[in-house]
Amino acid sequence: MGSLKIMIVDDSTFSVAVLKNMLEKSGHEVVATSFNMHDAIEQAKAGTFDLITMDMTLPDGDGIECSKEILKNTNDAKIIAISSMMDEEIIKNALDVGIKTYLQKPVNQNELDAAIERLFEGEELYDILKNNYEDAFKESIFSFLKREIGGEILIDDNALTSAATRNSSGISVTIGIIGRHSGRCVIDMSEDTALNMTKKILQDDGQSIDTAIAFISEFTNVVAGNACSLLNGLNRSFGLRVSPPTVFRGNDITISLGDFLNKSYIIKTDLGDVFMNAGFQKVMNEWK
């Protein structure tokens, strides 16, 4: 995480001094202080801060209103509320406007350090996820298909555009992923491909489409689960795990790929093509 550049917003000179001392003790740099809402908004427009600590009571407004105005101009600002006021309504309103964490005064050194660590650990973890999830899912599906059906397996991640939707080839399975950041894996293929794979794996030409659907469901579950295990191996804090699969059947189904970080692939096998889409959504708050 390293040293952070921080602005303290608080109408109490005593509170500012206490927070400044704790932050600097942890190796951070307090580069600005503000005692009212107007000045805080102007300083946020003019400067670049890694973190802003925000009191809820200000002489010309409140911390929620102040944070909302700051986030209009810098929507990626990280704001931690530090206030003597703490009730469910205030916390909900703070969360709604984009405040990341809420600490109640008097805050101690350990609480403050832990809150900042969680907040920035989330950023670092997402960067690790962003840089590694593609390889994890490609490795997972390649290993499964090579082991179970053999033959030539080619993964083409350049054949598809970044379209937000896709028409199903016949059978589509969606697996949700939960953990530090939430995600999703979709595998789609034609009924013929599903039947071909099921017959090859089960060594029985008499397999029904219902059996093939059950196979594709389990196939998607294994691919997503193994990819999550690979990612958890990079950092246990991900805590990724899969939810039960949802299966759709029909050629007129439109698959929504979402507007979050995701990637689509065509996996070419001797038994037919498989479409896979995998992605993750950044958790927007770090509240504990």
Secondary structure as GFF3:
##gff-version 3
##sequence-region A 1 288
A	DSSP	beta_strand	5	9	.	.	.	ID=ss1
A	DSSP	alpha_helix	13	25	.	.	.	ID=ss2
A	DSSP	beta_strand	29	34	.	.	.	ID=ss3
A	DSSP	alpha_helix	37	46	.	.	.	ID=ss4
A	DSSP	beta_strand	51	54	.	.	.	ID=ss5
A	DSSP	beta_strand	57	58	.	.	.	ID=ss6
A	DSSP	beta_strand	61	62	.	.	.	ID=ss7
A	DSSP	alpha_helix	63	73	.	.	.	ID=ss8
A	DSSP	beta_strand	79	83	.	.	.	ID=ss9
A	DSSP	alpha_helix	88	97	.	.	.	ID=ss10
A	DSSP	beta_strand	101	104	.	.	.	ID=ss11
A	DSSP	alpha_helix	109	148	.	.	.	ID=ss12
A	DSSP	beta_strand	154	156	.	.	.	ID=ss13
A	DSSP	beta_strand	165	167	.	.	.	ID=ss14
A	DSSP	beta_strand	171	178	.	.	.	ID=ss15
A	DSSP	beta_strand	182	189	.	.	.	ID=ss16
A	DSSP	alpha_helix	191	202	.	.	.	ID=ss17
A	DSSP	alpha_helix	209	234	.	.	.	ID=ss18
A	DSSP	three_ten_helix	236	238	.	.	.	ID=ss19
A	DSSP	beta_strand	241	242	.	.	.	ID=ss20
A	DSSP	beta_strand	246	249	.	.	.	ID=ss21
A	DSSP	beta_strand	254	256	.	.	.	ID=ss22
A	DSSP	beta_strand	261	269	.	.	.	ID=ss23
A	DSSP	beta_strand	272	281	.	.	.	ID=ss24
###
